[in-house]
Amino acid sequence: MTFDKEKVLALCNAFSKNTLMQTLDIVFTDAGPDHLVAQMPVNSRIHQPMGLLHGGASVALAESVGSAASMLYVDGATHEVRGIEIAANHLRAKREGMVTGTARIVHKGKTIHLWEIKITDEAGQLVCLCKLTNIVLPKSQP
């Protein structure tokens, strides 16, 4: 089976419509067999009161890219993905510009996926490091 980067990006960006990802202007920008990447602009819309990138916005980016990445490993017709735990270490402040979240698989089991998501700034400096655990569940019958 070949990996179709453009198809993956189109799919991820399409299912982001009318969701928190669209509200935060998160756009999926790169994909590979072992990673998924999304970007989010940093501006006053996602600042906390001191004018810095809100930690919750970083976590939203991390969970968005990590959950979407898990979805690429499952059959969406029969299974769905749910985030069950996320941990974030906020390492560097960011006021303006762009952040990039890159999810890489740490463990891919039948029911549990563990992801490491690195959020970096334009210079490649680490802004936030997250760990996301997703559970893979069979879809309920209607």
C-alpha positions, 0 to 999 in steps of 0.5 A: 500500500502506498502513502498518498500525502496529498490525499491524507492532507485533503482528508484531514483538512476536510474533516476540520471544517466546522470544528475547533480546528477551523475556529483556531485556524489549524491547517494540516500541512505535512504527512508521512507514514510515521507522522502528521503535521499541522500549523496554527497562527498565534495572535490575540485570538488565542492569547491568554490575558498576558498576551501569550499563546494560551496553553489550552490552544497548544493542547488543542493543536496537539490533540487535533494533530495526534487524534487525526494521526491515529485516525489514519491507522484505523478503518474509519468505517468500523472504528473510531478514535478517542483521546483519553489522556494528554499531558503538556509541558509548556517550555517557551512563550510565544506572542505572535507568528506560527506554531507547528505541531508534529505528531510521531507515533510512540506505540501503535497497539490494536486499542491504544495509540501513544503519540509524542507531539512537538510544538515548535516555533518558526525557528524550530525551537520547542514551545510545548511537548505533549504526550497523547494517548488515544483509544481505538474503539469499534463504532457502535451500531446505529 
